[in-house]
Amino acid sequence: MIDDLVKSHLAAPRWLSKKFDIQGVVFLTGARLYIRYVESLSKTYNAVDRTFYDAIMISCLLICLLFLCAGCNPDPPEQKSQPPARAAAAREFSCRHCHEVALDARHEAIPCTTCHAGQDAAPSAETAHQGLVKQPAHPRHMEKNCGACHAGQLAKVRNSLHFTLKQEVNAVRLAFGAGGEVESLLDIPQHEEVGSPLELADDLLRRRCLRCHLYYEGDRYAETRHGTGCAACHMEFGNGKAVSHAFVKTVPDSQCLHCHYANFVGADYHGRFEHDYHWDYRTPYPKEGNAARPYGVEYHQLAPDVHQQAGLSCVDCHSGRELMGMTDEKITCASCHLWQPGDKIPLDNLKEENGSLILTRRLGDRNTGAVPRLSHPAHERYQNKADCAVCHAQWSFSDEGTHLLRLDTKDFEPWSALYIQGSSEVEEQLINALYGDDSYEYVFMTDKITDELYSGLWLKGYELRRWEFPIICKDDRGMLRVCRPLLDLHLSYVNEKGETVFDAIAPQSGREQGLRPYTPHTIGKAGAFFTDRLRENTDLVKAPLNLEKNQEIPPTP
């Protein structure tokens, strides 16, 4: 019987698999030998029970049938030989074999190489990354990449204040003797040697101050890292890296705070006031380990702005058109809170309903209810004399006596208590020199516009950091405004020989104590004593910080 099975298998049709041919013949041949062995035993030992012998035979036949059925699978498609070029292509990998990225619906169909260059199909990472553009939205590349589809927006954004930073740049340069304004941070001169206060200020701007702009990806802290160019706002970052590859049209506050942190407008909207740098003022310390410093320095949590508490995001008032330079119209408190039926509706997320303005949040698409109207008689009385924040700011930034030292030597010992500097680049070098292996051969700092390294490290410290009493001064129109000593700067320079080239150089022009009007985003109820603010109080910053050496504080009458 086994012989017949082997013969029938070899004559089986070709729909049986090759695997079946090989396994079947081997198994059936083994089974045939085994059965013949059992038959020889039965002849030798007549006492063997025929029933037992029949059972063995039946079991062998059943096993054979099961094994044969398991091998009955159709032949796979025949593999035709491929030409060498096609065979090589079959071994190539695309970008998404290694990079699992999720794009938004508008960009999903665009190949990776359209923006990032490189090669989409390659046998290795090295080949794929040849000619790769790591930051395709960077200002150096965004004309070609982003501008291909967003030419109108790109033409406008290049002249926006967020792109040029010309207000901040010109405020500092004019204070230190510049003869005129520049149009962009790109126009700040580079100096091989520093020979004047203005040249020192230029170096300060390029390497220390301008760490938050579209040409630089930010300090190496968890929440100060961001994209460059268009991606600085429109690609979400968190914990030091991109959250996803999807572009966002409506930007959440977390994106704004990648630049508007520390003691700058934006952080105050969320109630944050940065600690002083000295380690005695960075308390409370946790029982175990170090406190989290997602923005480089710890911060006090104060009262957030009333609009933030109501759920409004930055973009609910500051529209994309405003931020990208597509309109010259600026939103003010009066735009919404003094609005009357028949007036122009100031924002596209506002609508008129039953004689009131209704605001819809841009994030979440939810109505916040009617915008409150101003009803207190003080608003009509003082609206042309004082800015709204004079009465309604709950607190304000007041960093008095900001000292900045360019140090070209490694004399870091006096700075051991100030190694937290709000700059990852400075912090790393201080820690390495004071507490590490001092492996850096010289001190250096990056030009944040060109990414080039230059000798010298900019160190920073404050005389006083307070928020309790908003400083009130008059602007150029005679309006009372909340002011801050933003230009109360003192620049020093010690060269590589240890020689003091400049010592606490102050601005050559501008307001006394470096006061500049600004709009704190700490709005709340005015309170019962609002009239106490309706006068200048710049004497708050005159003593004792501006005393001459050995001068005594005069008694208060």
C-alpha positions in Angstrom: 0.0 0.0 0.0 2.8 2.4 0.9 4.5 1.7 -2.5 1.3 2.6 -4.2 1.1 5.9 -2.3 4.6 6.8 -3.3 3.9 6.0 -7.0 0.6 8.0 -7.0 2.4 11.0 -5.4 5.1 11.1 -8.0 2.4 11.1 -10.7 0.3 13.8 -8.9 -0.7 16.9 -10.9 1.4 20.1 -10.8 -0.9 22.0 -8.5 0.7 20.2 -5.6 3.6 22.3 -4.2 7.3 21.6 -4.6 7.4 21.5 -0.9 4.9 18.7 -1.0 7.0 16.8 -3.6 10.1 16.8 -1.5 8.6 16.2 2.0 6.1 13.7 0.7 8.6 11.4 -1.0 11.0 11.5 2.0 8.2 10.7 4.4 6.5 8.0 2.4 9.8 6.3 1.8 10.6 6.3 5.5 7.1 5.0 6.2 7.6 2.2 3.7 10.8 1.1 5.3 9.2 1.2 8.8 6.2 -0.9 7.7 8.5 -3.5 6.2 10.4 -3.6 9.4 7.2 -4.3 11.4 6.2 -7.0 8.9 9.5 -8.8 9.4 8.9 -8.7 13.1 5.5 -10.2 12.7 7.0 -13.1 10.7 9.8 -13.6 13.2 7.5 -13.5 16.3 4.4 -15.4 15.5 3.1 -14.5 19.0 2.7 -10.9 17.9 -1.0 -10.0 18.1 -2.4 -9.3 14.6 -4.7 -6.7 16.1 -1.7 -4.7 17.4 0.0 -5.0 14.0 -3.2 -3.7 12.3 -3.3 -0.8 14.7 0.2 0.2 13.8 -0.5 0.0 10.1 -3.7 2.2 10.4 -1.8 4.8 12.5 1.0 5.0 9.9 -1.5 5.5 7.1 -3.4 8.3 9.0 -0.1 10.1 9.7 0.8 9.9 6.0 -2.5 11.3 4.9 -2.3 14.2 7.3 1.2 15.0 6.2 0.3 14.9 2.5 -2.8 17.1 3.0 -0.7 19.7 4.9 1.6 20.0 1.9 -1.2 20.6 -0.7 -0.8 24.3 -1.4 -0.9 26.0 -4.8 2.3 27.0 -6.3 3.4 30.6 -5.6 3.8 32.8 -8.6 6.9 32.0 -10.5 9.7 34.6 -9.8 11.0 35.9 -13.0 14.5 37.1 -13.1 14.8 40.9 -13.1 17.3 43.0 -14.9 20.1 44.2 -12.6 18.9 47.8 -12.5 15.4 46.8 -11.5 16.7 44.4 -8.9 18.8 47.2 -7.3 15.8 49.5 -7.2 13.8 46.9 -5.3 16.4 47.2 -2.5 16.1 51.0 -2.2 14.3 52.7 0.7 12.2 55.8 0.8 12.2 58.6 3.4 9.3 57.2 5.3 10.9 53.8 5.7 13.1 55.5 8.4 11.2 58.7 9.2 7.7 58.0 10.5 6.2 61.5 10.1 2.6 62.7 9.9 1.9 65.7 7.7 -1.2 67.8 7.7 -3.8 67.4 5.0 -2.5 70.3 3.0 1.0 69.0 2.8 0.5 65.3 2.8 0.7 64.8 -0.9 4.0 66.8 -1.3 7.0 64.5 -1.5 9.7 65.0 1.2 12.3 65.9 -1.4 10.3 68.8 -2.6 11.2 70.8 0.5 14.1 68.8 2.0 15.9 67.9 -1.3 18.1 64.8 -0.9 16.9 61.5 -2.6 13.6 59.9 -1.9 14.8 56.4 -3.1 18.2 55.3 -2.0 20.0 52.1 -0.8 21.4 53.9 2.3 21.0 56.9 4.6 24.2 58.4 3.4 23.0 58.4 -0.2 19.5 59.6 0.7 20.9 62.6 2.6 23.2 63.9 -0.1 22.2 67.5 -0.6 19.7 67.4 2.3 18.2 70.7 3.5 17.6 70.2 7.2 15.6 73.4 7.7 13.7 74.1 4.5 11.6 76.9 6.1 14.7 78.8 7.2 14.8 82.3 5.8 17.7 81.1 3.5 15.4 78.6 1.9 11.8 79.7 2.5 11.6 81.7 -0.7 12.1 78.6 -2.7 10.2 76.2 -0.5 7.4 78.0 1.2 7.2 80.8 -1.3 6.3 78.5 -4.1 2.8 78.2 -2.7 2.6 81.2 -0.2 4.3 84.0 -2.2 1.9 86.7 -1.0 2.3 85.9 2.7 6.1 85.6 2.3 6.4 89.0 0.6 4.6 90.6 3.6 6.2 88.7 6.4 9.7 89.7 5.4 8.8 93.3 6.4 6.9 92.4 9.6 8.3 93.3 13.0 8.5 89.7 14.0 10.9 89.1 11.0 13.0 92.2 11.2 13.0 93.0 14.9 13.9 96.5 13.9 12.2 98.1 16.9 14.3 96.2 19.4 17.5 96.6 17.4 17.1 100.3 16.8 16.2 101.1 20.4 19.5 99.7 21.6 21.7 101.0 18.8 20.3 104.5 18.9 20.8 104.6 22.7 24.5 103.8 22.2 25.2 106.4 19.5 24.0 105.0 16.2 23.5 107.8 13.6 20.4 106.2 12.1 18.1 103.3 12.0 18.5 99.9 10.3 15.8 98.1 8.5 16.5 94.6 9.9 18.6 92.6 12.3 20.6 91.5 9.2 21.9 95.1 8.9 23.6 95.0 12.3 27.3 95.4 11.5 29.8 92.7 12.4 33.1 93.8 14.0 36.4 91.9 14.2 37.6 94.3 16.8 35.5 96.3 19.3 36.6 99.9 19.6 33.5 101.9 20.5 30.3 101.6 22.7 28.2 101.2 19.6 30.4 98.3 18.3 30.1 96.7 21.6 26.3 97.0 21.5 26.3 95.5 18.0 28.2 92.5 19.3 25.8 92.2 22.2 22.8 92.2 19.9 24.1 89.6 17.5 25.4 87.2 20.1 23.5 87.6 23.3 20.2 89.5 22.9 18.8 88.3 19.6 18.3 84.6 20.6 14.7 84.6 19.5 14.2 85.3 15.9 13.5 83.4 12.7 17.1 82.8 11.8 17.9 80.9 15.1 16.4 77.8 16.6 16.6 79.0 20.2 18.4 78.0 23.3 18.8 74.3 24.2 16.0 74.2 26.8 12.8 72.2 26.7 10.5 75.1 25.8 12.8 77.6 24.1 13.6 75.4 21.1 11.6 76.2 18.0 11.7 76.0 14.2 13.2 78.6 11.9 11.6 80.8 9.3 7.9 79.9 8.8 8.3 76.8 11.0 9.1 79.0 14.0 5.4 79.7 14.4 3.7 77.1 12.2 5.4 73.9 13.3 4.7 72.9 16.9 7.6 72.2 19.2 7.7 70.8 22.7 10.3 69.3 25.0 13.0 70.5 22.8 11.9 69.0 19.5 9.1 69.1 16.9 5.9 67.6 18.2 5.0 66.4 14.7 5.6 67.3 11.0 2.1 68.8 10.6 1.9 72.5 10.1 -0.6 74.5 12.1 -2.5 77.4 10.7 -3.8 78.8 14.1 -0.9 79.0 16.5 -1.3 78.0 20.2 0.2 80.0 23.0 2.9 77.4 23.6 4.4 78.4 20.2 4.4 82.1 21.2 6.1 81.3 24.5 9.1 79.7 22.8 10.2 83.3 22.2 8.0 85.4 24.5 9.4 83.9 27.7 11.5 85.3 30.6 10.5 88.9 31.4 9.0 89.8 28.1 5.5 90.5 27.1 3.7 87.2 26.6 5.1 85.5 29.6 3.3 88.0 31.8 0.0 87.1 30.1 0.4 83.7 31.7 1.5 85.3 35.0 5.2 84.4 34.8 8.0 86.5 36.3 11.5 85.2 35.9 13.6 84.6 39.0 16.9 86.5 39.5 20.0 84.7 38.3 21.8 84.5 41.6 21.3 81.1 43.3 20.1 82.7 46.5 17.0 84.1 44.6 16.1 81.0 42.7 14.2 79.4 45.6 12.3 77.4 46.6 14.5 74.4 45.8 13.0 70.9 45.5 13.9 68.4 48.2 15.4 66.1 45.6 17.1 67.0 42.4 17.0 70.2 40.5 13.9 72.3 39.7 12.6 72.1 36.2 13.8 75.0 34.0 12.0 74.6 30.7 12.7 78.3 29.9 16.2 78.4 31.2 15.4 80.1 34.5 12.7 79.3 37.1 9.8 81.7 37.3 7.4 83.0 39.9 3.7 82.3 39.2 1.8 85.5 39.6 -1.7 86.5 38.5 -2.4 85.8 34.8 -4.1 88.4 32.6 -7.9 88.4 33.0 -8.3 87.6 29.3 -6.1 84.5 29.6 -8.2 83.4 32.6 -11.3 83.8 30.3 -9.7 81.3 27.9 -8.5 83.7 25.2 -5.2 82.9 23.3 -2.7 85.3 22.0 -4.1 85.0 18.5 -7.6 85.9 19.6 -6.5 89.5 19.7 -3.3 89.4 17.7 -4.4 88.1 14.3 -2.2 86.4 11.8 -2.6 89.3 9.5 -1.2 91.7 12.1 1.7 89.4 13.1 2.7 88.7 9.5 2.7 92.3 8.5 -0.3 92.0 6.2 -2.1 95.0 7.8 -1.1 98.2 9.6 -4.1 98.1 11.9 -3.4 97.4 15.5 -5.9 96.1 18.1 -6.3 98.1 21.3 -8.4 97.8 24.4 -10.7 100.5 23.0 -11.2 98.6 19.7 -13.4 96.1 21.5 -14.4 97.6 24.9 -15.4 101.1 23.5 -17.1 99.7 20.4 -20.6 100.9 19.5 -23.1 99.6 17.0 -22.3 101.0 13.6 -18.5 101.0 14.3 -16.2 98.9 12.3 -15.8 95.4 13.7 -12.1 95.2 14.5 -11.4 91.5 14.2 -12.6 88.7 12.0 -13.4 86.5 15.0 -15.9 89.1 16.3 -19.5 89.5 15.2 -22.3 91.8 16.2 -25.3 90.2 17.9 -28.1 92.1 19.5 -26.0 95.3 19.7 -23.0 93.6 21.3 -19.7 92.2 20.1 -19.4 88.4 20.4 -15.9 86.9 20.3 -15.3 83.4 19.0 -12.0 81.8 20.1 -9.8 80.9 17.2 -8.6 77.8 19.0 -11.6 75.6 19.8 -14.2 77.7 17.9 -16.2 78.6 21.0 -18.0 81.8 21.9 -16.9 83.6 25.0 -20.0 85.7 25.3 -20.5 89.4 24.8 -17.4 91.7 25.1 -17.9 93.8 28.3 -18.6 97.5 27.7 -16.9 100.2 29.7 -19.4 101.9 32.0 -17.3 103.5 34.8 -17.2 107.3 34.4 -13.4 107.3 34.9 -13.0 105.8 31.4 -14.5 108.8 29.7 -12.7 111.2 32.0 -9.2 109.7 31.6 -9.3 107.9 28.2 -7.2 110.7 26.5 -4.9 111.1 29.5 -3.9 107.6 30.5 -3.4 104.3 28.8 -5.8 101.5 30.1 -2.9 99.5 31.6 -2.1 102.4 34.0 -5.1 101.6 36.1 -5.7 98.0 35.1 -2.2 96.4 35.1 -2.0 94.1 38.1 1.8 94.1 38.0 4.6 94.9 35.5 8.2 94.0 34.7 10.8 96.2 36.4 14.4 94.9 35.8 16.6 97.8 37.0 20.3 98.0 36.4 20.9 95.3 33.7 24.7 94.7 33.5 26.2 92.9 30.6 29.9 91.9 30.4 31.8 90.6 27.5 34.5 88.4 28.9 37.3 87.1 26.7 39.2 85.3 29.5 38.3 82.3 31.7 38.0 84.4 34.9 34.6 82.8 35.8 35.1 82.3 39.5 33.2 85.5 40.5 30.2 84.1 38.5 29.9 80.8 40.3 26.6 81.9 42.0 25.3 83.2 38.6 26.0 80.2 36.4 22.3 80.1 35.5 22.2 82.8 32.8 19.0 82.1 30.8 21.4 81.1 27.9 22.2 77.5 27.4 25.4 78.4 25.6 26.7 80.6 28.5 25.5 78.1 31.1 27.3 75.2 29.5 30.6 77.0 29.4 30.4 78.3 33.0 29.5 74.9 34.4 32.3 73.2 32.4 34.9 75.7 33.6 33.7 75.9 37.2 32.5 72.4 38.0 33.5 70.2 35.0 36.7 69.2 33.2 37.4 72.7 31.7 37.7 71.2 28.3 37.1 74.3 26.3 40.3 75.9 25.1 38.9 79.4 24.9 35.6 81.1 25.5 33.3 81.6 22.6 29.7 82.5 21.6 27.7 82.0 18.5 26.5 84.7 16.2 22.8 84.0 16.2 22.3 85.3 12.7 25.2 83.5 10.9 25.9 80.6 13.3 29.6 81.6 13.3 31.7 81.3 16.4 33.5 84.3 17.9 35.7 84.6 21.0 34.2 86.1 24.1 31.2 85.3 26.3 28.4 87.7 27.3 27.5 87.4 31.0 24.5 89.1 32.6 23.2 90.2 36.0 20.7 92.6 37.5 20.7 95.1 40.3 17.1 94.6 41.1 14.2 92.6 39.7 10.7 93.6 41.0 7.1 93.6 39.9 5.1 95.1 42.7 4.7 98.8 41.7 4.2 99.6 38.0 6.3 102.6 37.0 4.2 105.4 35.4 5.7 107.9 33.0 4.6 109.9 30.0 5.1 108.9 26.4 6.0 111.3 23.5 2.3 112.3 23.2 2.0 113.2 26.9 -0.1 110.1 27.7 0.5 108.3 31.0 1.9 104.9 30.3 3.3 101.9 32.2 7.0 102.1 31.7 10.0 99.8 32.3 13.7 100.5 32.6 14.4 98.4 29.4 17.4 100.5 28.4 18.9 100.8 31.9 21.9 98.9 30.4 25.5 98.9 31.5 28.0 97.3 29.1 31.5 96.2 30.0 34.3 94.5 28.1 37.4 92.7 29.3 39.7 91.5 26.5 41.8 88.3 26.3 44.7 90.0 28.1 42.5 90.8 31.1 42.4 94.5 30.3 39.2 96.4 31.0 38.3 98.1 27.7 34.9 99.4 28.7 33.5 99.6 32.2 29.7 99.9 32.7 29.1 102.1 29.7 25.5 103.5 29.9 23.3 104.7 27.0 24.4 108.0 25.5 20.8 109.1 24.8 17.2 108.4 25.7 15.1 108.7 28.8 16.4 108.9 32.3 16.9 105.5 33.9 16.3 103.9 30.4 12.5 104.0 30.8 10.4 103.0 27.9 6.6 102.8 27.7 5.2 99.4 27.1 1.9 97.5 27.4 1.9 94.9 30.2 -0.4 91.9 29.6 -1.4 91.6 33.2 -4.9 93.2 33.0 -7.4 92.9 35.8 -9.8 95.1 37.8 -8.6 98.6 38.6 -9.4 98.5 42.3 -10.5 101.2 44.7 -7.2 103.1 44.6 -6.8 103.5 40.9 -6.4 107.3 41.1 -3.1 106.8 42.9 -1.6 105.7 39.6 -2.8 108.6 37.6 0.5 110.5 38.0 4.1 109.9 37.2 6.1 108.0 39.8 9.5 107.7 38.2 11.1 108.4 41.6 10.6 104.7 42.2 13.7 104.1 40.1 15.9 107.0 41.2 17.1 105.9 44.6 19.1 104.1 45.8 20.2 102.6 42.5 21.4 105.9 40.9 23.4 107.3 43.8 26.9 108.4 43.3 29.6 106.5 45.2 29.7 107.2 49.0 26.5 109.3 48.6 24.0 108.9 51.4 20.3 108.5 50.8 18.5 111.8 51.8 15.9 111.4 54.5 12.3 111.1 53.4 10.3 114.2 54.5 
